Amino acid sequence: MKFFTKKRIVLFLLFIFPLLLFLILSTGTNNFTKLPVLTKNIVDISEIDSTKQTTFKNHISIVSFLGDKTTSMQPGILALNEKIYKTFLDYKQFQIIAIYPKGNEKDVAQLKDKLASFTDMKNWVFVETSEAEVAGFYDAFATNIPLNDLATDHVFLIDRAGSLRGRTADEDSPNGKLYGYSMNSVSVLNSKLKDDIKVLYYEYYAAFKEKNKNKANRKEVGL
């Protein structure tokens, strides 16, 4: 009898308690409320993608700007791949987009080969475009983060409607506004970007449930 009691306690601590803790934390102010929209209706990525096969529509996208600094950006991209990409690889409509200017193909190819050696690349998207289009596209994000040589070590969270999401009460950001997430900070990737992606997915899940609930209610009343 004692054995089964101890076994149940162990199972509770290992599986049920973490889930309950997550649900409790998820009801806090920073979670399970809608993730703030910082810039609405950004130009769709298809406008600068020569293949026209990439889009923000109906996707949750992480966008990075490699510029001409692919080699120096590599540690951040690898951290992003390890902490974020692999976590959300099997989530529906998730993608990471890396934008780079023409002329940087060789370094980008090396980066892709390195990622492919230990990563399923199905949700990694690399978009090549002109320098002018990179700069113009970034301007549409309207952030407070500078773009240097068409590159930044920050990545950006874009929702299914093509709007930039972030935080408006972030204690580490000027005026509380968090426009982008530093790839060079494991703590930012783990505690901020990862959490915000989960909040965004939950937001869509909650909206989907509410929509189905409303449909069911209308059927019950014969509408």
Solvent accessible surface area in square Angstrom, and as a share of the most:
residue,aa,sasa,rsa
1,M,187,0.83
2,K,162,0.69
3,F,138,0.57
4,F,121,0.50
5,T,66,0.39
6,K,134,0.57
7,K,100,0.42
8,R,170,0.62
9,I,93,0.47
10,V,77,0.44
11,L,79,0.40
12,F,82,0.34
13,L,105,0.52
14,L,112,0.56
15,F,132,0.55
16,I,88,0.45
17,F,94,0.39
18,P,61,0.39
19,L,102,0.51
20,L,78,0.39
21,L,78,0.39
22,F,90,0.38
23,L,85,0.42
24,I,117,0.59
25,L,107,0.53
26,S,3,0.02
27,T,106,0.62
28,G,32,0.30
29,T,120,0.70
30,N,103,0.53
31,N,39,0.20
32,F,56,0.23
33,T,77,0.45
34,K,158,0.67
35,L,8,0.04
36,P,43,0.27
37,V,63,0.36
38,L,33,0.16
39,T,20,0.12
40,K,151,0.64
41,N,116,0.60
42,I,12,0.06
43,V,72,0.41
44,D,26,0.14
45,I,0,0.00
46,S,25,0.16
47,E,108,0.48
48,I,17,0.09
49,D,7,0.04
50,S,94,0.61
51,T,84,0.49
52,K,128,0.54
53,Q,157,0.70
54,T,11,0.07
55,T,39,0.23
56,F,0,0.00
57,K,132,0.56
58,N,90,0.46
59,H,49,0.22
60,I,2,0.01
61,S,0,0.00
62,I,0,0.00
63,V,0,0.00
64,S,0,0.00
65,F,0,0.00
66,L,0,0.00
67,G,0,0.00
68,D,81,0.42
69,K,77,0.33
70,T,2,0.01
71,T,94,0.55
72,S,81,0.52
73,M,16,0.07
74,Q,38,0.17
75,P,90,0.56
76,G,2,0.02
77,I,0,0.00
78,L,43,0.22
79,A,25,0.19
80,L,0,0.00
81,N,0,0.00
82,E,88,0.39
83,K,64,0.27
84,I,0,0.00
85,Y,0,0.00
86,K,77,0.33
87,T,55,0.32
88,F,0,0.00
89,L,32,0.16
90,D,118,0.61
91,Y,88,0.33
92,K,158,0.67
93,Q,94,0.42
94,F,4,0.02
95,Q,13,0.06
96,I,0,0.00
97,I,0,0.00
98,A,0,0.00
99,I,0,0.00
100,Y,21,0.08
101,P,1,0.00
102,K,120,0.51
103,G,69,0.66
104,N,11,0.06
105,E,77,0.34
106,K,153,0.65
107,D,50,0.26
108,V,2,0.01
109,A,48,0.37
110,Q,102,0.45
111,L,0,0.00
112,K,80,0.34
113,D,100,0.52
114,K,93,0.39
115,L,0,0.00
116,A,55,0.43
117,S,89,0.58
118,F,98,0.41
119,T,17,0.10
120,D,74,0.38
121,M,45,0.20
122,K,126,0.53
123,N,27,0.14
124,W,16,0.06
125,V,37,0.21
126,F,35,0.14
127,V,1,0.01
128,E,51,0.23
129,T,3,0.02
130,S,39,0.25
131,E,100,0.45
132,A,79,0.61
133,E,75,0.34
134,V,1,0.00
135,A,37,0.29
136,G,42,0.40
137,F,7,0.03
138,Y,14,0.05
139,D,104,0.54
140,A,32,0.25
141,F,0,0.00
142,A,64,0.49
143,T,32,0.19
144,N,79,0.41
145,I,27,0.14
146,P,91,0.57
147,L,42,0.21
148,N,87,0.45
149,D,93,0.48
150,L,27,0.13
151,A,4,0.03
152,T,11,0.06
153,D,53,0.28
154,H,46,0.21
155,V,0,0.00
156,F,0,0.00
157,L,0,0.00
158,I,0,0.00
159,D,3,0.02
160,R,98,0.36
161,A,76,0.59
162,G,5,0.05
163,S,8,0.05
164,L,0,0.00
165,R,17,0.06
166,G,0,0.00
167,R,41,0.15
168,T,67,0.39
169,A,92,0.71
170,D,7,0.04
171,E,163,0.73
172,D,104,0.54
173,S,19,0.12
174,P,93,0.58
175,N,148,0.76
176,G,13,0.13
177,K,85,0.36
178,L,19,0.10
179,Y,28,0.11
180,G,2,0.02
181,Y,0,0.00
182,S,23,0.15
183,M,1,0.00
184,N,100,0.51
185,S,30,0.20
186,V,75,0.43
187,S,74,0.48
188,V,29,0.17
189,L,0,0.00
190,N,53,0.27
191,S,59,0.38
192,K,26,0.11
193,L,0,0.00
194,K,39,0.17
195,D,53,0.27
196,D,1,0.01
197,I,0,0.00
198,K,68,0.29
199,V,2,0.01
200,L,0,0.00
201,Y,40,0.15
202,Y,79,0.30
203,E,23,0.10
204,Y,48,0.18
205,Y,118,0.45
206,A,36,0.28
207,A,59,0.46
208,F,123,0.51
209,K,111,0.47
210,E,90,0.40
211,K,116,0.49
212,N,63,0.32
213,K,121,0.51
214,N,59,0.30
215,K,91,0.39
216,A,49,0.38
217,N,68,0.35
218,R,111,0.40
219,K,160,0.68
220,E,145,0.65
221,V,106,0.61
222,G,66,0.64
223,L,157,0.78
